[in-house]
Amino acid sequence: MNHKGQLFSLDFLFSVIVVVFAVGIVLNTAQFKSFAGMQDAEMNKIRQMGDLASDMLVNGPHICDLVSIGGTPTDLGNLNNCLSTNASKQITKGALGLTDDYGCSIELRYIIDYDYGGVDHRAGIAANILNCDDSFPDDRQIYSSSRLVVVSNLAAINKAQLADCMSGSCGAVLRPYNLVISVWEV
């Protein structure tokens, strides 16, 4: 039999199958990379909002006031990384730079090997943090950030109390905690 002029051969058929398979793999890989890129962009957006909220939490106008020692207290400014349980120092979700498009949760955790002497400021801080006690979602990416903060039961602390705390004896006025803030897109 003469096979000249035969349109299809087994070699051609195998070649077409291999080319279709290779194109499928290339398209599948491109789709995976596209999806991974979108996931990374979404996580970066959540990370930026989480970092902003964390920075605003420890640097905003709701942090402790630092005052001088003496007869008439002189305001020396705000003390970063110091949160107050005083009701005048309330923290809102908006003050953290978060819109209603984001959920958040803030938690104070004990520091291991620190003697709190029965004083627990966590309930006072929880009462001051408004609109940031959402429950964690099961189907969303969550960004969490941890910071070391001191918590005061006063709206203002003086330099002597701060110096005592920095030397290791915080007393009943200041207590160190690990603060964990978590942010996600709703």
N, C-alpha and C positions, 0 to 999 in steps of 0.2 A: 504494500500500500504506500502510496505517495502522500506524505503529510504536508506538502507545500501548500500554502494558502489556507491552512487551518487557522481560524481566528483565535480560538482559545486553546491554550496548552496548560498543562499542569504547572509549569514554571510560572506562567503569567498569573494563574489563579493564586498560587502561593505568594507571589509578589504583592498582589492586591490585598490579600489578607494581612500580610506583614505591614504594609503601608497604612491600612486602616487602623490596625492595632497601635502602631507608633503614633499616629495622629491622635488617637484616643488618649494615650498616655500623656502626650504633650498638653492637650486640652484639660485633662484632669489635674495635672500638676499646676497649670496656670490658674485653674479655679481654686485649688488649695492655697496657692500663694496670695490670691486676691482676698480670700476669706481671712487668712492670717493677717494680712495688712489691715483689713477693716477691724479685726479684733484688737490689734495693736493700737490703732488710732483711737478706738473707743477706750481702751485701758489708759492710754496717755492722757486723754481728756479727763477721765475720772481721777487719775493721779494728780493732775494739775489742780483740779478742784479740791482734792483732799489735802494737798500741800498748802493751798491758799487758806483753807478752813483751819488747818493746824496752826499756821502762822498767825492768822487773825485771832485765834483763840488765846494765844499766849502774848500777843502784842497789842490788842485792842484797848479801847477805853474802859473796858470792864475789869481790867486787871488791878491789882492792889496799888494803892497810892503809897508812895514813900515820903515820909515826913521827917523833919529834923527833930532833934531832942531839945527840950527846953520848955519854957513857960507857954509860949504861943507856938503851936506847930506850924512850921513853914512847909508848904508843899514843894517837894523836890522832884516831882514828876511821877511817872508810873514805873513799877517794877516788873519787868518782863518775866514771864514764866511763873508768876504768882497769881493765883486765883483766889477770890474772896467768897466766903459764904454769906457775906452781907447782902441783904435784899436789894440794896441800891446798885449792885454790880451784876445785874441780870444779863445773860447772854442769849441772844436770839439766833436763829438760823440765818437770818439776813445779815446780822453783824459778822457772821463767819464767811460771808460772800456766797452763800448757797441759796439758790432759787428753789422753787417748789418742784423743779425737775430732778432734784437730788434728794436722796434720803441720807440720814446720818445717825450715828450713835456715838455717844461719848461716855467713857467709863474710866473711873479712877480705880487703880489697883494698888494694893499694899506693896511696899518694897520689902523683900525678904531681909531678915536680920535687922530690922529697925524696930525699936521699942516705941509703940504708939501710946503707951501708958493709958490705954482705955479710951483715948480720944479718937473719934472717927468723924472726919469732915465730909465723908462721901455723900451723906444724905443732904447736907447743906448745899453742896455743889450741884447735886442732882436737881434740887429745887430752883437753883438759879439758871440752869440751862433749859431754855424753853424751845420747844419744837425740834429737838434733836435727840429724840429717844425712840426712833422708829425701830421696828423689828427687822432683823436681817432677812433679805429675800433669799429664796432657794435657787432662783434662776438668773441671777445677775452677778456681774463681776464686782468685787468689793475691794476697795483700797483702804488699808489701815496704816496708821502712823502712830508711833509711840514717842512720848516725850517725858522727861523728868520735870515735874512742876512742884512748887510748894503751895500749900493751901493755907489760907489764914481765915480765922473766924472774925477778923476785923476788916473794915473797909480800908484802913490805912495802918501801916506798920512803920516803926521808926528804925533808924540806922542801927541802934544797939540790938534790937531784936533780930535784924538781918545778920549782923556780925556774929551774934550768938549761934544762929542757925548754920551759918557758913562754917563755924568752928565745930559743929557736931552736936550742939545742944539747942535744939529748936524750941523746946518748951511746949507749952500748950497753945501758943499763938500760931506757930507755923508747923506744918507737917509735910514731909516730902511724900509724893505719890508718883506712880507711873500713870500717865494719862494716855489713853488709847482712843483715838478718833477714827471712825470708819465712815467712808462715804461711798455711795453707789448711785447709779442713775436709775430713776424710777421708771 
